[in-house]
Amino acid sequence: MYAGSLGRVALCITALWIFPAGLGKGYNRCELAKELRTKHKASEKQLATWVCIARHESEFNTTAYGHAQSDHGLFQISGRYWCSEDEAGDSAINACGLSCDSLKDDDISDDFVCARRIYRQHQKLSGNGFNAWVVYRPHCVDGKGTKYLEGCFP
């Protein structure tokens, strides 16, 4: 019986090694800030807020999925309006024109394009595009997010 248990443990470890949990990426705050600034041209004025939102929405995890609200990826973008959750593309309005699965990989280009679209839409609606994210007011408003850039750009 003991040998059988060891065999199952070895099989599980091997399976986890061969089939990793996801194809996403976990960032640290400075890695994300640098990528958003250089590769995705995030404005200096908004950079700290974007990093703060990613921290509080997904803990910088590109594979994050919020089951209760059907939110996807680094910025927890809603599958109810912004992306499509089914292969046919029929499950949502899909305002960003992409699959929700594409928000849960290690390429955040489409995530940030969609996040900017959400920002612009909410900027028109409320005067502050970051209001689209519920974490903004308690964690990132009024410069609270600047701590996420400390030491990132010496």
Buried (B, 14 or more C-beta within 10 A) or exposed (E): EEEEEEEEEEEEEEEEEEEEEBEBBBBEBBBBBBBBBEEBEBEEEBBBBBBBBBBBBBEBBBBBBBEEEBBBBBBBBBBBBBBBBEEEEEBBEBBBEBBBBBBBBEEBEBBBEBBBBBBEBBBEEEEEBBBBBEBBEEBBBEEBBBEBBEEBEE
